[in-house]
Amino acid sequence: MLAAPLAMVVMFSFWSQNYLDLDKTFTLANYRETWTQPIFQVLMWRSLRISLVVTAATVILAFPIAYYLSFHVKSRKALWLFLITVPFWTSYLLRVFLWKVILGYNGVLNSSLMELGIIKAPLTFILYNANAVVLTLAHAWAPFAILPIFVALEKIDRALLEAAEDLGDGPFRRFWRITLPLAMPGVIASTLIVLIPTVGDYITPKLVGGTDGLMVANMIQIQFGKANNAPLGAALAVSSMLVVAAISLGIFLAGKKFGGKVK
């Protein structure tokens, strides 16, 4: 059920659109246009940049939470995990709209800052740009980053840390030489879980991104919809998958190599 639609998208990418008819003659024109047109290059690079920033921010912020939950919470861990999953109780679309209300020109954030006298005019750089997309996506995907890291930390044998302490290692050395390498499978999983979907997200950029926050998925949706050019949209989709797959493989190999260096 997954392979058949994917195969169809790949096939479409080698065809061409003639108004309402599909020309099934094999062609690489869609890929040439995808990789040479400046607008597609800009959207692809922006999508990767936003996704990498979101991934880095989410994983870096998720690790301390997962670490605290694993090493310092002695009881009621189930309650903490329950609270982490509370955002899933609401619709993803609703959460995006809530951030739009918070970051808006007359939204909660601007109104609060003006009431406190911190600013005199509403901030305009926090909505309808890449900053809003990064913030919204980081909040939406934070639970997905916390849980895999927590699971990896829970599997660490505490006797290893005690042995390192007995041998004279301080907290930082224990973390760098034991905790982080052994938690790397969770970090890798969190990174890939956040990176791969955010590159292809188009709802968030459309609602809070504005013209400066649009990503390649928005262009794919336009090609399949209003532009009525499914082959070009398919070529964009396949190109995005290949780029993301290459980056994901690099992250996986780098993380696996680091994770094997427990000394």
KADA-V498837 format. One record per backbone hydrogen bond with DSSP energy under -0.5 kcal/mol. NH is the residue of the N-H (numbers start at 1). CO is the residue of the C=O. E is the energy in kcal/mol with one decimal. If there is no record, write none. Layout:
nh:NH co:CO e:E
nh:NH co:CO e:E
This chain:
nh:5 co:1 e:-0.5
nh:6 co:2 e:-1.6
nh:7 co:3 e:-2.7
nh:8 co:4 e:-2.1
nh:9 co:5 e:-2.2
nh:10 co:6 e:-2.3
nh:11 co:7 e:-2.4
nh:12 co:8 e:-2.7
nh:13 co:9 e:-1.7
nh:14 co:10 e:-0.6
nh:14 co:11 e:-1.4
nh:15 co:12 e:-1.9
nh:16 co:23 e:-2.2
nh:18 co:16 e:-0.5
nh:18 co:21 e:-3.6
nh:19 co:17 e:-0.6
nh:20 co:18 e:-0.5
nh:21 co:18 e:-2.5
nh:23 co:16 e:-3.2
nh:23 co:21 e:-0.5
nh:24 co:22 e:-0.8
nh:27 co:14 e:-1.7
nh:32 co:28 e:-2.3
nh:33 co:29 e:-2.5
nh:34 co:30 e:-2.3
nh:35 co:31 e:-2.2
nh:36 co:32 e:-1.1
nh:37 co:33 e:-2.2
nh:41 co:37 e:-1.9
nh:42 co:38 e:-2.7
nh:43 co:39 e:-2.1
nh:44 co:40 e:-2.5
nh:45 co:41 e:-2.5
nh:46 co:42 e:-2.6
nh:47 co:43 e:-2.4
nh:48 co:44 e:-2.3
nh:49 co:45 e:-2.6
nh:50 co:46 e:-2.8
nh:51 co:47 e:-2.5
nh:52 co:48 e:-2.7
nh:53 co:49 e:-2.2
nh:54 co:50 e:-2.7
nh:55 co:51 e:-2.6
nh:56 co:52 e:-2.7
nh:57 co:53 e:-2.8
nh:58 co:54 e:-2.6
nh:59 co:55 e:-2.6
nh:60 co:56 e:-2.4
nh:61 co:57 e:-2.0
nh:62 co:58 e:-2.0
nh:63 co:59 e:-2.1
nh:64 co:60 e:-0.8
nh:65 co:61 e:-0.8
nh:66 co:62 e:-2.6
nh:67 co:63 e:-3.0
nh:68 co:64 e:-2.7
nh:69 co:65 e:-2.4
nh:70 co:66 e:-2.1
nh:71 co:67 e:-2.9
nh:72 co:68 e:-2.0
nh:73 co:68 e:-1.2
nh:74 co:72 e:-0.8
nh:80 co:76 e:-1.6
nh:81 co:77 e:-2.6
nh:82 co:78 e:-2.1
nh:83 co:79 e:-2.3
nh:84 co:80 e:-2.1
nh:85 co:81 e:-1.5
nh:86 co:83 e:-0.9
nh:88 co:85 e:-1.5
nh:89 co:86 e:-2.6
nh:90 co:87 e:-1.4
nh:95 co:91 e:-2.0
nh:96 co:92 e:-1.9
nh:97 co:93 e:-2.2
nh:98 co:94 e:-2.2
nh:99 co:95 e:-2.0
nh:100 co:96 e:-1.8
nh:101 co:97 e:-2.0
nh:102 co:98 e:-2.4
nh:103 co:99 e:-2.8
nh:104 co:100 e:-0.9
nh:107 co:104 e:-1.8
nh:108 co:101 e:-1.1
nh:109 co:102 e:-2.2
nh:110 co:102 e:-0.5
nh:111 co:107 e:-2.5
nh:112 co:108 e:-2.3
nh:113 co:109 e:-2.4
nh:114 co:110 e:-2.3
nh:115 co:111 e:-2.2
nh:116 co:112 e:-1.9
nh:117 co:114 e:-0.7
nh:118 co:113 e:-2.0
nh:119 co:113 e:-1.0
nh:127 co:124 e:-0.6
nh:128 co:208 e:-1.6
nh:129 co:208 e:-1.0
nh:133 co:129 e:-1.4
nh:134 co:130 e:-2.6
nh:135 co:131 e:-2.3
nh:136 co:132 e:-2.4
nh:137 co:133 e:-2.6
nh:138 co:134 e:-2.5
nh:139 co:135 e:-2.0
nh:140 co:136 e:-2.1
nh:141 co:137 e:-2.2
nh:142 co:138 e:-0.7
nh:142 co:139 e:-0.5
nh:145 co:141 e:-1.2
nh:145 co:142 e:-0.7
nh:146 co:142 e:-2.1
nh:147 co:143 e:-2.0
nh:148 co:144 e:-0.7
nh:149 co:145 e:-1.0
nh:150 co:146 e:-2.4
nh:151 co:147 e:-2.3
nh:152 co:148 e:-2.1
nh:153 co:149 e:-2.4
nh:154 co:150 e:-2.2
nh:155 co:151 e:-1.1
nh:156 co:153 e:-1.1
nh:158 co:156 e:-0.6
nh:160 co:157 e:-1.5
nh:161 co:157 e:-0.7
nh:162 co:158 e:-2.1
nh:163 co:159 e:-2.4
nh:164 co:160 e:-2.2
nh:165 co:161 e:-2.1
nh:166 co:162 e:-2.3
nh:167 co:163 e:-1.5
nh:168 co:165 e:-1.4
nh:169 co:164 e:-2.6
nh:174 co:170 e:-2.4
nh:175 co:171 e:-2.2
nh:176 co:172 e:-2.8
nh:177 co:173 e:-2.6
nh:178 co:174 e:-1.9
nh:179 co:174 e:-1.9
nh:180 co:175 e:-3.3
nh:182 co:178 e:-2.2
nh:183 co:179 e:-1.8
nh:184 co:180 e:-0.6
nh:184 co:181 e:-0.8
nh:186 co:183 e:-0.7
nh:187 co:183 e:-1.9
nh:188 co:184 e:-3.2
nh:189 co:185 e:-2.4
nh:190 co:186 e:-2.6
nh:191 co:187 e:-2.6
nh:192 co:188 e:-2.6
nh:193 co:189 e:-2.6
nh:194 co:190 e:-2.0
nh:195 co:191 e:-3.0
nh:196 co:192 e:-1.9
nh:197 co:193 e:-0.6
nh:198 co:194 e:-1.6
nh:199 co:195 e:-1.5
nh:200 co:196 e:-0.8
nh:201 co:198 e:-0.9
nh:206 co:202 e:-1.3
nh:207 co:203 e:-2.0
nh:208 co:204 e:-2.8
nh:209 co:204 e:-0.7
nh:209 co:205 e:-1.3
nh:210 co:205 e:-0.6
nh:213 co:209 e:-0.6
nh:213 co:210 e:-0.8
nh:216 co:43 e:-0.7
nh:218 co:215 e:-1.0
nh:219 co:215 e:-1.1
nh:220 co:216 e:-2.1
nh:221 co:217 e:-2.3
nh:222 co:218 e:-1.9
nh:223 co:219 e:-2.4
nh:224 co:220 e:-2.2
nh:225 co:221 e:-1.3
nh:227 co:222 e:-2.8
nh:228 co:222 e:-0.5
nh:228 co:225 e:-0.9
nh:229 co:223 e:-3.3
nh:233 co:229 e:-2.1
nh:234 co:230 e:-2.8
nh:235 co:231 e:-2.3
nh:236 co:232 e:-2.2
nh:237 co:233 e:-2.2
nh:238 co:234 e:-2.9
nh:239 co:235 e:-2.4
nh:240 co:236 e:-2.3
nh:241 co:237 e:-2.3
nh:242 co:238 e:-2.4
nh:243 co:239 e:-2.3
nh:244 co:240 e:-2.7
nh:245 co:241 e:-2.6
nh:246 co:242 e:-2.2
nh:247 co:243 e:-2.3
nh:248 co:244 e:-2.9
nh:249 co:245 e:-2.3
nh:250 co:246 e:-2.0
nh:251 co:247 e:-2.5
nh:252 co:248 e:-2.6
nh:253 co:249 e:-2.5
nh:254 co:250 e:-2.4
nh:255 co:251 e:-2.7
nh:256 co:252 e:-2.4
nh:257 co:253 e:-2.2
nh:258 co:254 e:-2.2
nh:259 co:255 e:-2.7
nh:260 co:256 e:-0.9
nh:261 co:258 e:-1.8
nh:263 co:177 e:-0.8
nh:263 co:261 e:-0.7
